Amino acid sequence: MHAQFKTLCTFSLALSLTACSTINLNPFNSGTKESSRVPANAISYICEGNKQFYVRMLNNGNEAWLIYPDHEVSLSKAAASNRYTSGAIALVINGDETTLNDGEKIAYTACKAQSKK
């Protein structure tokens, strides 16, 4: 009886862990990797080199949700500025001069907000 209980518990734990891997805790991500769809309530930016990202403003403009095709990052607004950061990532929204620096890996320059269709 004890061995059957142990086997049942092990199976239940494995099943639970598998189920957890499919849970999406991000309220803005539908779980799909579809990059052609514009996220709801987001502004599309096209930059030099045809690089693209999206930004959704939250909390009365005090937070920017940066949406890449493959992941998303929350950026906090620096005090009394138009700069949003998460530490390594810095987004500066300054009219037609929007720039995004994602650490040393990615630099998005000459970014233009696209009009909503």
C-alpha positions in Angstrom: 0.0 0.0 0.0 2.8 2.4 0.9 4.6 1.8 -2.4 1.4 2.5 -4.4 0.9 5.8 -2.5 4.5 6.8 -3.2 4.0 6.1 -6.9 0.8 8.0 -7.0 2.4 11.0 -5.3 5.3 11.0 -7.6 3.0 10.8 -10.7 0.8 13.6 -9.3 3.9 15.8 -8.7 5.2 15.2 -12.2 1.8 16.0 -13.7 1.5 19.2 -11.6 4.9 20.4 -12.7 4.0 19.8 -16.4 0.8 21.7 -16.0 2.7 24.6 -14.4 4.9 25.0 -17.4 1.9 26.1 -19.5 0.6 28.7 -17.1 1.1 32.3 -18.4 1.4 34.8 -15.6 1.9 37.8 -18.0 -1.5 39.5 -18.5 -0.4 41.1 -21.8 0.9 37.9 -23.5 -1.6 35.5 -25.1 1.1 32.8 -25.0 1.6 32.8 -28.8 4.7 33.9 -30.5 2.9 35.6 -33.4 4.9 38.7 -34.2 2.7 40.1 -36.9 -0.1 41.0 -34.5 0.0 44.4 -32.8 -0.5 44.0 -29.1 -3.7 45.7 -27.8 -3.3 49.3 -26.5 0.3 49.4 -27.6 2.3 51.9 -29.7 4.3 50.4 -32.5 7.8 51.8 -33.1 9.9 51.3 -36.3 13.5 52.2 -36.0 16.7 52.4 -38.1 17.5 49.1 -39.7 13.8 48.2 -39.7 13.9 47.1 -36.0 10.6 47.1 -34.3 9.2 47.1 -30.8 5.9 48.0 -29.0 5.2 50.0 -25.9 2.2 50.0 -23.7 1.9 52.8 -21.2 0.6 51.9 -17.7 0.0 53.6 -14.4 -0.7 57.1 -15.8 2.6 57.0 -17.7 4.7 56.0 -14.8 5.5 52.6 -16.3 6.1 51.4 -19.9 5.6 47.8 -20.9 8.2 47.1 -23.6 7.1 44.4 -25.9 9.6 42.6 -28.2 8.5 39.9 -30.6 9.8 37.2 -28.2 9.6 38.7 -24.7 8.2 41.6 -22.6 9.8 43.8 -20.0 8.4 46.3 -17.5 10.2 49.7 -17.4 9.8 52.2 -14.6 9.8 56.0 -15.3 12.7 57.9 -13.9 11.6 60.9 -11.8 10.5 64.0 -13.8 11.8 62.7 -17.2 10.8 60.9 -20.3 13.2 58.0 -19.6 12.0 54.5 -18.6 14.4 51.9 -17.3 14.7 48.4 -15.8 18.4 48.8 -15.1 20.1 47.4 -18.2 17.3 48.6 -20.6 16.7 52.3 -21.2 13.8 53.7 -23.3 13.8 57.5 -24.0 10.6 58.7 -25.6 11.2 62.2 -26.9 8.8 62.9 -29.7 10.5 61.9 -33.0 13.7 61.1 -31.2 12.8 57.9 -29.4 15.7 55.6 -28.6 16.0 52.2 -26.9 19.2 50.7 -25.5 18.9 47.1 -24.4 22.3 46.7 -22.6 25.2 46.2 -24.9 23.3 43.8 -27.2 20.7 46.0 -28.9 20.5 49.7 -29.8 17.4 51.0 -31.5 17.8 54.5 -32.9 15.8 56.9 -34.9 12.6 55.2 -33.8 9.2 56.6 -35.0 5.9 55.9 -33.5 3.5 54.5 -36.0 0.0 55.8 -36.3 -2.8 53.5 -35.2 -4.9 52.0 -38.0 
